[in-house]
């Protein structure tokens, strides 16, 4: 595929950063809002005391489940519409589902109207936020993606404390209704997701206009300068640039001829005028083909976009061995990460930690996450190590912190858990597009993101069952966190072994290649 023509397009500049800002807010509301589920869960235990905690936990697991499993559907809708359209649909679904959640009297009614609808809205919002940068960035993709993903940290620092204040001062329904109003404000950000075709249409229109018209001022100036040439050199009248511009030429020779300016006084020559430039070119023996403007095909960019668009949903990428192992590692890793924020307030309650400490701790972790997502994006841009190895390191560190959380429990354990997630754990999500492009190419980004989130959804189904079973068997949230730590470390182990195997195979191939000649025969 030919490289894109970036002239007059806001690539890595201008409106590209507005897109990043809007994507940051949309991702923050979806991903950061899900980190508040644990706070809402504790309130629902008091609002519905007759319901078992496992049943309430399944409500929020349903949100995450629909978020992930809807990725292929969202990819199809995105391929048929645009980021702006899908973003507006996402915000509408999220806001309406929260309004329904505030007034539904029974938990059973909340599963379809909140669990499914809010999950679909979150899934649309996430895939829009994590792919809208693609058309606007070339050299600063990882940085833009890091800034987008930093929205999770920003909203993690705001929403938990906001919900705590709302629950302390309003009823459960009133607090959720106000939360829906906050979510509705993201509608403005979705409107800012201007498609890159907006600039391409303007560029193509201006190019066609410049090739076919002249402004009135330019015509008058051209007539004046050409008339001066004709008065001094009447023999050049038939060959004047004015005659060629306004009269149809009798032959190709008349059309390509240029005025003779070699004998003109310098005072009568305007070096800034196009007629002088063309004559100067002729004196330098420049061919006529170089003087004629070559119009750019207005369909060139559209053809490129069509080629990318046609490859958005490529199911053959699952035949890539490294990508399959990446999906397996993500499946195990997200079985632990997805349940962390839902179970953390319950762990604090079991450890006699106050209700106000958890929102403050999550807010502090959100500030760290804001900084670390940008740092991880900046580090990925440096390409010191591959993005695949970067993700493996993040998973390992997160698993170690989860194990320490289960070991120490109490405030110290909660702080360690949030430290691991905010510095490395959640950055795995923002690095997934970079890894997907690294393994499969930019043309398969949408397909890869759909598979990534679908895998996370399947992981969530399994993890919710296992988490509930572990808690029912042990009646201890500390035991649950040992299981979550094992999931994180298991995913890290698969990616680490895959990276080592790929390195060994690459070294073996290089060694074998060095021992053969150009015809593939062994060297003696």
GULUM-718275 format. One record per residue (C-alpha): residue number from 0; chain; x, y, z. Coordinates in nm, 2 decimals, padded with zeros to 4 digits. Layout:
ATOM   zami   zakol       c1       c2       c3
ATOM    NUM       A        X        Y        Z
...
END
This chain:
ATOM   zami   zakol       c1       c2       c3
ATOM      0       A    00.00    00.00    00.00
ATOM      1       A    00.14    00.34   -00.09
ATOM      2       A    00.22    00.59    00.17
ATOM      3       A   -00.05    00.84    00.25
ATOM      4       A   -00.01    01.20    00.12
ATOM      5       A   -00.02    01.40    00.44
ATOM      6       A   -00.03    01.74    00.27
ATOM      7       A   -00.31    01.96    00.41
ATOM      8       A   -00.41    01.68    00.65
ATOM      9       A   -00.38    01.72    01.03
ATOM     10       A   -00.15    01.42    01.08
ATOM     11       A    00.03    01.43    01.42
ATOM     12       A   -00.09    01.79    01.46
ATOM     13       A   -00.39    02.02    01.49
ATOM     14       A   -00.72    01.84    01.51
ATOM     15       A   -00.54    01.51    01.57
ATOM     16       A   -00.50    01.62    01.94
ATOM     17       A   -00.86    01.72    01.96
ATOM     18       A   -00.94    01.36    01.86
ATOM     19       A   -00.71    01.24    02.13
ATOM     20       A   -00.88    01.46    02.39
ATOM     21       A   -01.23    01.34    02.29
ATOM     22       A   -01.11    00.98    02.29
ATOM     23       A   -00.96    01.03    02.63
ATOM     24       A   -01.29    01.14    02.78
ATOM     25       A   -01.49    00.86    02.61
ATOM     26       A   -01.25    00.59    02.72
ATOM     27       A   -01.23    00.74    03.07
ATOM     28       A   -01.61    00.73    03.12
ATOM     29       A   -01.63    00.37    03.00
ATOM     30       A   -01.32    00.21    03.15
ATOM     31       A   -01.29    00.44    03.46
ATOM     32       A   -01.66    00.40    03.53
ATOM     33       A   -01.62    00.03    03.55
ATOM     34       A   -01.37    00.07    03.83
ATOM     35       A   -01.65    00.22    04.04
ATOM     36       A   -01.85   -00.11    04.02
ATOM     37       A   -01.71   -00.22    04.35
ATOM     38       A   -01.84    00.09    04.53
ATOM     39       A   -02.19    00.05    04.37
ATOM     40       A   -02.18   -00.32    04.47
ATOM     41       A   -02.14   -00.24    04.84
ATOM     42       A   -02.43    00.00    04.82
ATOM     43       A   -02.65   -00.25    04.64
ATOM     44       A   -02.58   -00.50    04.92
ATOM     45       A   -02.75   -00.26    05.16
ATOM     46       A   -03.02   -00.17    04.91
ATOM     47       A   -03.10   -00.53    04.83
ATOM     48       A   -03.01   -00.72    05.16
ATOM     49       A   -03.21   -01.03    05.06
ATOM     50       A   -03.00   -01.08    04.74
ATOM     51       A   -02.68   -01.29    04.77
ATOM     52       A   -02.36   -01.11    04.68
ATOM     53       A   -02.28   -01.35    04.40
ATOM     54       A   -02.60   -01.25    04.22
ATOM     55       A   -02.51   -00.88    04.25
ATOM     56       A   -02.16   -00.96    04.13
ATOM     57       A   -02.31   -01.12    03.82
ATOM     58       A   -02.49   -00.80    03.73
ATOM     59       A   -02.16   -00.62    03.69
ATOM     60       A   -02.00   -00.92    03.53
ATOM     61       A   -02.28   -00.90    03.27
ATOM     62       A   -02.17   -00.54    03.20
ATOM     63       A   -01.81   -00.64    03.14
ATOM     64       A   -01.93   -00.95    02.94
ATOM     65       A   -02.14   -00.75    02.70
ATOM     66       A   -01.86   -00.49    02.68
ATOM     67       A   -01.61   -00.75    02.55
ATOM     68       A   -01.83   -00.99    02.36
ATOM     69       A   -01.99   -00.71    02.15
ATOM     70       A   -01.65   -00.62    02.00
ATOM     71       A   -01.72   -00.81    01.67
ATOM     72       A   -02.06   -00.64    01.63
ATOM     73       A   -01.91   -00.30    01.72
ATOM     74       A   -01.64   -00.36    01.46
ATOM     75       A   -01.90   -00.43    01.19
ATOM     76       A   -02.10   -00.12    01.28
ATOM     77       A   -01.78    00.09    01.28
ATOM     78       A   -01.69   -00.04    00.94
ATOM     79       A   -02.03    00.06    00.81
ATOM     80       A   -02.05    00.40    00.98
ATOM     81       A   -01.79    00.62    01.15
ATOM     82       A   -01.63    00.68    01.49
ATOM     83       A   -01.85    00.98    01.55
ATOM     84       A   -02.17    00.79    01.48
ATOM     85       A   -02.07    00.49    01.69
ATOM     86       A   -01.96    00.72    01.97
ATOM     87       A   -02.29    00.90    01.99
ATOM     88       A   -02.48    00.57    02.00
ATOM     89       A   -02.25    00.46    02.28
ATOM     90       A   -02.30    00.76    02.50
ATOM     91       A   -02.68    00.74    02.44
ATOM     92       A   -02.70    00.38    02.55
ATOM     93       A   -02.48    00.43    02.86
ATOM     94       A   -02.69    00.73    02.98
ATOM     95       A   -03.03    00.57    02.92
ATOM     96       A   -02.92    00.24    03.09
ATOM     97       A   -02.81    00.44    03.40
ATOM     98       A   -03.15    00.61    03.41
ATOM     99       A   -03.32    00.27    03.40
ATOM    100       A   -03.08    00.14    03.66
ATOM    101       A   -03.18    00.42    03.90
ATOM    102       A   -03.56    00.33    03.90
ATOM    103       A   -03.58   -00.05    03.84
ATOM    104       A   -03.72   -00.21    04.16
ATOM    105       A   -03.58   -00.56    04.12
ATOM    106       A   -03.24   -00.70    04.05
ATOM    107       A   -03.38   -00.93    03.78
ATOM    108       A   -03.49   -00.63    03.57
ATOM    109       A   -03.15   -00.48    03.59
ATOM    110       A   -02.97   -00.76    03.40
ATOM    111       A   -03.12   -00.67    03.05
ATOM    112       A   -03.17   -00.29    03.10
ATOM    113       A   -02.84   -00.22    03.28
ATOM    114       A   -02.62   -00.52    03.24
ATOM    115       A   -02.67   -00.57    02.87
ATOM    116       A   -02.74   -00.21    02.75
ATOM    117       A   -02.47   -00.04    02.96
ATOM    118       A   -02.22   -00.31    02.85
ATOM    119       A   -02.30   -00.26    02.49
ATOM    120       A   -02.25    00.12    02.53
ATOM    121       A   -01.92    00.07    02.71
ATOM    122       A   -01.80   -00.17    02.44
ATOM    123       A   -01.88    00.08    02.16
ATOM    124       A   -01.71    00.36    02.35
ATOM    125       A   -01.39    00.17    02.41
ATOM    126       A   -01.34    00.05    02.05
ATOM    127       A   -01.41    00.40    01.92
ATOM    128       A   -01.16    00.56    02.17
ATOM    129       A   -00.89    00.30    02.10
ATOM    130       A   -00.91    00.32    01.72
ATOM    131       A   -01.00    00.68    01.64
ATOM    132       A   -00.63    00.78    01.65
ATOM    133       A   -00.54    00.55    01.36
ATOM    134       A   -00.62    00.80    01.07
ATOM    135       A   -00.47    01.10    01.25
ATOM    136       A   -00.13    00.98    01.37
ATOM    137       A    00.17    00.82    01.20
ATOM    138       A    00.48    00.91    01.41
ATOM    139       A    00.32    00.96    01.75
ATOM    140       A    00.07    00.67    01.76
ATOM    141       A    00.18    00.52    02.09
ATOM    142       A    00.19    00.86    02.26
ATOM    143       A   -00.16    00.94    02.14
ATOM    144       A   -00.29    00.60    02.25
ATOM    145       A   -00.12    00.65    02.59
ATOM    146       A   -00.30    00.99    02.63
ATOM    147       A   -00.63    00.83    02.53
ATOM    148       A   -00.59    00.55    02.78
ATOM    149       A   -00.49    00.80    03.05
ATOM    150       A   -00.86    00.89    03.05
ATOM    151       A   -00.91    00.58    03.26
ATOM    152       A   -00.68    00.72    03.52
ATOM    153       A   -00.84    01.07    03.51
ATOM    154       A   -01.19    00.94    03.56
ATOM    155       A   -01.07    00.68    03.82
ATOM    156       A   -00.95    00.98    04.03
ATOM    157       A   -01.28    01.16    04.00
ATOM    158       A   -01.57    00.92    03.97
ATOM    159       A   -01.51    00.71    04.29
ATOM    160       A   -01.51    01.01    04.52
ATOM    161       A   -01.80    01.17    04.32
ATOM    162       A   -02.01    00.85    04.37
ATOM    163       A   -01.91    00.84    04.74
ATOM    164       A   -02.04    01.20    04.79
ATOM    165       A   -02.36    01.12    04.59
ATOM    166       A   -02.44    00.81    04.79
ATOM    167       A   -02.37    00.99    05.12
ATOM    168       A   -02.61    01.28    05.03
ATOM    169       A   -02.88    01.12    04.81
ATOM    170       A   -03.07    00.80    04.79
ATOM    171       A   -02.95    00.52    04.58
ATOM    172       A   -03.18    00.61    04.29
ATOM    173       A   -03.09    00.98    04.31
ATOM    174       A   -02.72    00.91    04.31
ATOM    175       A   -02.74    00.69    04.01
ATOM    176       A   -02.96    00.94    03.82
ATOM    177       A   -02.70    01.22    03.88
ATOM    178       A   -02.43    00.98    03.76
ATOM    179       A   -02.63    00.93    03.44
ATOM    180       A   -02.62    01.31    03.40
ATOM    181       A   -02.24    01.31    03.42
ATOM    182       A   -02.23    01.04    03.16
ATOM    183       A   -02.45    01.24    02.93
ATOM    184       A   -02.19    01.52    02.91
ATOM    185       A   -01.96    01.29    02.71
ATOM    186       A   -02.20    01.34    02.42
ATOM    187       A   -02.02    01.66    02.34
ATOM    188       A   -01.68    01.48    02.31
ATOM    189       A   -01.83    01.23    02.07
ATOM    190       A   -01.94    01.51    01.84
ATOM    191       A   -01.57    01.62    01.81
ATOM    192       A   -01.47    01.29    01.64
ATOM    193       A   -01.45    01.44    01.30
ATOM    194       A   -01.36    01.19    01.03
ATOM    195       A   -01.04    01.24    00.83
ATOM    196       A   -01.25    01.24    00.51
ATOM    197       A   -01.37    01.59    00.60
ATOM    198       A   -01.02    01.72    00.52
ATOM    199       A   -00.97    01.50    00.22
ATOM    200       A   -01.29    01.63    00.06
ATOM    201       A   -01.18    01.99    00.12
ATOM    202       A   -00.83    01.92   -00.02
ATOM    203       A   -00.97    01.75   -00.34
ATOM    204       A   -01.22    02.04   -00.40
ATOM    205       A   -00.95    02.30   -00.37
ATOM    206       A   -00.71    02.11   -00.60
ATOM    207       A   -00.98    02.09   -00.87
ATOM    208       A   -01.06    02.46   -00.83
ATOM    209       A   -00.70    02.57   -00.86
ATOM    210       A   -00.66    02.37   -01.19
ATOM    211       A   -00.96    02.52   -01.36
ATOM    212       A   -01.01    02.88   -01.24
ATOM    213       A   -00.82    03.20   -01.19
ATOM    214       A   -00.93    03.48   -00.96
ATOM    215       A   -01.04    03.81   -01.11
ATOM    216       A   -00.73    03.99   -00.97
ATOM    217       A   -00.49    03.74   -01.13
ATOM    218       A   -00.67    03.77   -01.47
ATOM    219       A   -00.64    04.15   -01.47
ATOM    220       A   -00.27    04.14   -01.37
ATOM    221       A   -00.20    03.87   -01.63
ATOM    222       A   -00.37    04.09   -01.90
ATOM    223       A   -00.16    04.39   -01.80
ATOM    224       A    00.17    04.22   -01.80
ATOM    225       A    00.10    04.03   -02.13
ATOM    226       A   -00.02    04.35   -02.30
ATOM    227       A    00.32    04.51   -02.20
ATOM    228       A    00.49    04.22   -02.37
ATOM    229       A    00.28    04.25   -02.69
ATOM    230       A    00.34    04.63   -02.73
ATOM    231       A    00.72    04.58   -02.71
ATOM    232       A    00.73    04.27   -02.92
ATOM    233       A    00.43    04.25   -03.15
ATOM    234       A    00.58    03.95   -03.33
ATOM    235       A    00.53    03.75   -03.02
ATOM    236       A    00.16    03.83   -03.01
ATOM    237       A    00.04    03.50   -03.15
ATOM    238       A    00.26    03.32   -02.90
ATOM    239       A    00.19    03.52   -02.60
ATOM    240       A    00.08    03.35   -02.28
ATOM    241       A   -00.24    03.56   -02.29
ATOM    242       A   -00.33    03.42   -02.63
ATOM    243       A   -00.27    03.07   -02.51
ATOM    244       A   -00.48    03.12   -02.20
ATOM    245       A   -00.78    03.28   -02.35
ATOM    246       A   -00.78    03.17   -02.72
ATOM    247       A   -00.78    02.80   -02.82
ATOM    248       A   -00.44    02.71   -02.98
ATOM    249       A   -00.43    02.61   -03.35
ATOM    250       A   -00.16    02.35   -03.29
ATOM    251       A    00.03    02.19   -03.00
ATOM    252       A    00.33    02.40   -03.10
ATOM    253       A    00.14    02.72   -03.04
ATOM    254       A    00.01    02.59   -02.71
ATOM    255       A    00.35    02.49   -02.57
ATOM    256       A    00.54    02.80   -02.70
ATOM    257       A    00.64    03.07   -02.45
ATOM    258       A    00.72    03.44   -02.49
ATOM    259       A    01.07    03.55   -02.57
ATOM    260       A    01.19    03.76   -02.29
ATOM    261       A    01.56    03.75   -02.36
ATOM    262       A    01.56    04.10   -02.52
ATOM    263       A    01.33    04.27   -02.28
ATOM    264       A    01.46    04.54   -02.04
ATOM    265       A    01.47    04.43   -01.68
ATOM    266       A    01.23    04.70   -01.58
ATOM    267       A    00.95    04.55   -01.79
ATOM    268       A    00.98    04.20   -01.65
ATOM    269       A    00.78    04.10   -01.35
ATOM    270       A    00.97    03.80   -01.20
ATOM    271       A    00.68    03.72   -00.97
ATOM    272       A    00.43    03.66   -01.25
ATOM    273       A    00.35    03.31   -01.39
ATOM    274       A    00.42    03.43   -01.75
ATOM    275       A    00.78    03.51   -01.65
ATOM    276       A    00.82    03.19   -01.47
ATOM    277       A    00.71    02.99   -01.77
ATOM    278       A    00.94    03.18   -02.00
ATOM    279       A    01.23    03.13   -01.76
ATOM    280       A    01.16    02.76   -01.76
ATOM    281       A    01.17    02.75   -02.14
ATOM    282       A    01.51    02.92   -02.14
ATOM    283       A    01.64    02.66   -01.90
ATOM    284       A    01.53    02.39   -02.15
ATOM    285       A    01.27    02.24   -01.92
ATOM    286       A    01.03    02.01   -02.10
ATOM    287       A    00.66    02.11   -02.13
ATOM    288       A    00.55    01.81   -01.93
ATOM    289       A    00.71    01.96   -01.62
ATOM    290       A    00.52    02.29   -01.67
ATOM    291       A    00.18    02.13   -01.69
ATOM    292       A    00.02    02.07   -01.35
ATOM    293       A   -00.06    01.70   -01.29
ATOM    294       A   -00.39    01.68   -01.12
ATOM    295       A   -00.42    01.45   -00.82
ATOM    296       A   -00.68    01.18   -00.85
ATOM    297       A   -00.95    01.27   -00.60
ATOM    298       A   -01.01    00.90   -00.55
ATOM    299       A   -00.65    00.81   -00.45
ATOM    300       A   -00.71    00.85   -00.08
ATOM    301       A   -01.06    00.69   -00.11
ATOM    302       A   -00.91    00.39   -00.27
ATOM    303       A   -00.66    00.36    00.01
ATOM    304       A   -00.93    00.39    00.27
ATOM    305       A   -01.14    00.14    00.08
ATOM    306       A   -00.85   -00.11    00.09
ATOM    307       A   -00.81   -00.06    00.47
ATOM    308       A   -01.18   -00.07    00.52
ATOM    309       A   -01.22   -00.40    00.33
ATOM    310       A   -00.96   -00.56    00.56
ATOM    311       A   -01.11   -00.44    00.89
ATOM    312       A   -01.28   -00.78    00.96
ATOM    313       A   -01.02   -01.03    00.87
ATOM    314       A   -01.09   -01.37    01.03
ATOM    315       A   -00.77   -01.52    00.90
ATOM    316       A   -00.55   -01.35    01.16
ATOM    317       A   -00.62   -01.63    01.41
ATOM    318       A   -00.39   -01.84    01.19
ATOM    319       A   -00.10   -01.64    01.32
ATOM    320       A    00.07   -01.86    01.59
ATOM    321       A    00.21   -01.57    01.80
ATOM    322       A   -00.13   -01.39    01.79
ATOM    323       A   -00.31   -01.70    01.90
ATOM    324       A   -00.07   -01.73    02.20
ATOM    325       A   -00.13   -01.36    02.27
ATOM    326       A   -00.50   -01.43    02.29
ATOM    327       A   -00.44   -01.72    02.52
ATOM    328       A   -00.23   -01.51    02.75
ATOM    329       A   -00.49   -01.23    02.75
ATOM    330       A   -00.76   -01.49    02.83
ATOM    331       A   -00.59   -01.60    03.15
ATOM    332       A   -00.46   -01.25    03.24
ATOM    333       A   -00.80   -01.07    03.22
ATOM    334       A   -00.96   -01.35    03.42
ATOM    335       A   -00.78   -01.18    03.71
ATOM    336       A   -00.77   -00.82    03.61
ATOM    337       A   -01.14   -00.79    03.52
ATOM    338       A   -01.25   -00.89    03.86
ATOM    339       A   -01.01   -00.69    04.06
ATOM    340       A   -01.20   -00.36    04.10
ATOM    341       A   -01.53   -00.54    04.16
ATOM    342       A   -01.39   -00.75    04.45
ATOM    343       A   -01.15   -00.49    04.60
ATOM    344       A   -01.42   -00.30    04.81
ATOM    345       A   -01.54   -00.64    04.94
ATOM    346       A   -01.19   -00.73    05.04
ATOM    347       A   -01.17   -00.39    05.23
ATOM    348       A   -01.50   -00.46    05.40
ATOM    349       A   -01.37   -00.80    05.51
ATOM    350       A   -01.05   -00.64    05.64
ATOM    351       A   -01.24   -00.38    05.84
ATOM    352       A   -01.13   -00.10    05.61
ATOM    353       A   -01.35    00.21    05.61
ATOM    354       A   -01.58    00.28    05.31
ATOM    355       A   -01.41    00.62    05.25
ATOM    356       A   -01.06    00.47    05.22
ATOM    357       A   -01.14    00.27    04.90
ATOM    358       A   -01.25    00.57    04.69
ATOM    359       A   -00.95    00.77    04.81
ATOM    360       A   -00.71    00.49    04.73
ATOM    361       A   -00.87    00.44    04.38
ATOM    362       A   -00.85    00.81    04.32
ATOM    363       A   -00.48    00.81    04.41
ATOM    364       A   -00.42    00.51    04.19
ATOM    365       A   -00.60    00.70    03.91
ATOM    366       A   -00.35    00.98    03.93
ATOM    367       A   -00.06    00.73    03.91
ATOM    368       A   -00.23    00.56    03.62
ATOM    369       A   -00.27    00.89    03.43
ATOM    370       A    00.10    00.94    03.44
ATOM    371       A    00.20    00.58    03.38
ATOM    372       A   -00.02    00.53    03.08
ATOM    373       A    00.15    00.82    02.91
ATOM    374       A    00.49    00.69    03.02
ATOM    375       A    00.42    00.35    02.88
ATOM    376       A    00.30    00.50    02.56
ATOM    377       A    00.61    00.71    02.53
ATOM    378       A    00.83    00.41    02.61
ATOM    379       A    00.65    00.21    02.34
ATOM    380       A    00.73    00.49    02.08
ATOM    381       A    01.10    00.45    02.16
ATOM    382       A    01.09    00.09    02.05
ATOM    383       A    01.36   -00.01    02.30
ATOM    384       A    01.19   -00.35    02.34
ATOM    385       A    00.90   -00.50    02.14
ATOM    386       A    00.55   -00.41    02.25
ATOM    387       A    00.49   -00.79    02.30
ATOM    388       A    00.77   -00.81    02.56
ATOM    389       A    00.64   -00.48    02.71
ATOM    390       A    00.30   -00.64    02.78
ATOM    391       A    00.46   -00.95    02.93
ATOM    392       A    00.66   -00.73    03.18
ATOM    393       A    00.34   -00.54    03.27
ATOM    394       A    00.15   -00.87    03.34
ATOM    395       A    00.43   -01.01    03.56
ATOM    396       A    00.45   -00.70    03.78
ATOM    397       A    00.07   -00.69    03.82
ATOM    398       A    00.06   -01.05    03.92
ATOM    399       A    00.33   -01.00    04.18
ATOM    400       A    00.14   -00.70    04.33
ATOM    401       A   -00.18   -00.91    04.34
ATOM    402       A   -00.01   -01.18    04.53
ATOM    403       A    00.13   -00.93    04.78
ATOM    404       A   -00.23   -00.79    04.82
ATOM    405       A   -00.36   -01.13    04.91
ATOM    406       A   -00.07   -01.19    05.15
ATOM    407       A   -00.09   -00.87    05.35
ATOM    408       A   -00.46   -00.78    05.31
ATOM    409       A   -00.58   -00.47    05.49
ATOM    410       A   -00.48   -00.12    05.37
ATOM    411       A   -00.13   -00.22    05.28
ATOM    412       A   -00.25   -00.50    05.05
ATOM    413       A   -00.51   -00.28    04.88
ATOM    414       A   -00.25   -00.01    04.82
ATOM    415       A   -00.01   -00.26    04.67
ATOM    416       A   -00.28   -00.40    04.45
ATOM    417       A   -00.38   -00.06    04.32
ATOM    418       A   -00.01    00.03    04.27
ATOM    419       A    00.04   -00.28    04.05
ATOM    420       A   -00.27   -00.21    03.84
ATOM    421       A   -00.22    00.16    03.80
ATOM    422       A    00.15    00.14    03.70
ATOM    423       A    00.15   -00.16    03.47
ATOM    424       A   -00.17   -00.36    03.48
ATOM    425       A   -00.42   -00.14    03.30
ATOM    426       A   -00.15   -00.03    03.05
ATOM    427       A   -00.18   -00.37    02.89
ATOM    428       A   -00.52   -00.25    02.75
ATOM    429       A   -00.37    00.06    02.59
ATOM    430       A   -00.07   -00.14    02.45
ATOM    431       A   -00.29   -00.40    02.28
ATOM    432       A   -00.34   -00.19    01.96
ATOM    433       A    00.04   -00.14    01.93
ATOM    434       A    00.10   -00.52    01.98
ATOM    435       A   -00.17   -00.60    01.72
ATOM    436       A   -00.01   -00.37    01.46
ATOM    437       A    00.33   -00.52    01.55
ATOM    438       A    00.21   -00.88    01.49
ATOM    439       A   -00.05   -00.83    01.21
ATOM    440       A    00.00   -00.50    01.05
ATOM    441       A   -00.20   -00.18    01.06
ATOM    442       A   -00.46   -00.31    00.80
ATOM    443       A   -00.58   -00.57    01.05
ATOM    444       A   -00.61   -00.34    01.36
ATOM    445       A   -00.99   -00.34    01.37
ATOM    446       A   -01.00   -00.72    01.33
ATOM    447       A   -00.74   -00.77    01.60
ATOM    448       A   -00.92   -00.54    01.85
ATOM    449       A   -01.25   -00.72    01.79
ATOM    450       A   -01.08   -01.05    01.87
ATOM    451       A   -00.90   -00.90    02.17
ATOM    452       A   -01.21   -00.79    02.34
ATOM    453       A   -01.41   -01.10    02.24
ATOM    454       A   -01.14   -01.30    02.42
ATOM    455       A   -01.16   -01.08    02.72
ATOM    456       A   -01.54   -01.14    02.73
ATOM    457       A   -01.50   -01.52    02.72
ATOM    458       A   -01.24   -01.48    03.00
ATOM    459       A   -01.48   -01.29    03.21
ATOM    460       A   -01.75   -01.56    03.18
ATOM    461       A   -01.51   -01.82    03.31
ATOM    462       A   -01.36   -01.59    03.58
ATOM    463       A   -01.70   -01.49    03.72
ATOM    464       A   -01.80   -01.86    03.77
ATOM    465       A   -01.46   -01.94    03.93
ATOM    466       A   -01.45   -01.63    04.15
ATOM    467       A   -01.80   -01.71    04.28
ATOM    468       A   -01.71   -02.07    04.34
ATOM    469       A   -01.38   -01.98    04.52
ATOM    470       A   -01.57   -01.74    04.75
ATOM    471       A   -01.85   -01.99    04.82
ATOM    472       A   -01.59   -02.26    04.90
ATOM    473       A   -01.36   -02.05    05.12
ATOM    474       A   -01.58   -01.76    05.23
ATOM    475       A   -01.27   -01.54    05.21
ATOM    476       A   -01.19   -01.26    04.97
ATOM    477       A   -00.82   -01.31    05.04
ATOM    478       A   -00.84   -01.65    04.88
ATOM    479       A   -01.01   -01.49    04.58
ATOM    480       A   -00.72   -01.25    04.54
ATOM    481       A   -00.47   -01.54    04.54
ATOM    482       A   -00.67   -01.68    04.25
ATOM    483       A   -00.67   -01.34    04.07
ATOM    484       A   -00.29   -01.32    04.12
ATOM    485       A   -00.25   -01.67    03.97
ATOM    486       A   -00.44   -01.56    03.66
ATOM    487       A   -00.22   -01.25    03.61
ATOM    488       A    00.10   -01.45    03.65
ATOM    489       A   -00.03   -01.73    03.43
ATOM    490       A   -00.09   -01.49    03.14
ATOM    491       A    00.25   -01.34    03.19
ATOM    492       A    00.41   -01.68    03.18
ATOM    493       A    00.25   -01.77    02.84
ATOM    494       A    00.37   -01.44    02.68
ATOM    495       A    00.72   -01.47    02.83
ATOM    496       A    00.76   -01.83    02.70
ATOM    497       A    00.62   -01.72    02.36
ATOM    498       A    00.87   -01.43    02.34
ATOM    499       A    01.16   -01.66    02.43
ATOM    500       A    01.06   -01.92    02.18
ATOM    501       A    01.02   -01.66    01.90
ATOM    502       A    01.37   -01.52    01.99
ATOM    503       A    01.52   -01.87    01.97
ATOM    504       A    01.36   -01.95    01.64
ATOM    505       A    01.47   -01.62    01.50
ATOM    506       A    01.83   -01.69    01.61
ATOM    507       A    01.82   -02.04    01.46
ATOM    508       A    01.69   -01.91    01.13
ATOM    509       A    01.96   -01.65    01.12
ATOM    510       A    02.23   -01.90    01.20
ATOM    511       A    02.10   -02.14    00.93
ATOM    512       A    02.08   -01.85    00.68
ATOM    513       A    02.44   -01.75    00.75
ATOM    514       A    02.56   -02.11    00.67
ATOM    515       A    02.41   -02.12    00.32
ATOM    516       A    02.50   -01.94    00.00
ATOM    517       A    02.28   -01.73   -00.22
ATOM    518       A    02.14   -02.05   -00.39
ATOM    519       A    02.04   -02.20   -00.05
ATOM    520       A    02.32   -02.46   -00.05
ATOM    521       A    02.53   -02.53    00.26
ATOM    522       A    02.87   -02.35    00.27
ATOM    523       A    03.17   -02.58    00.27
END
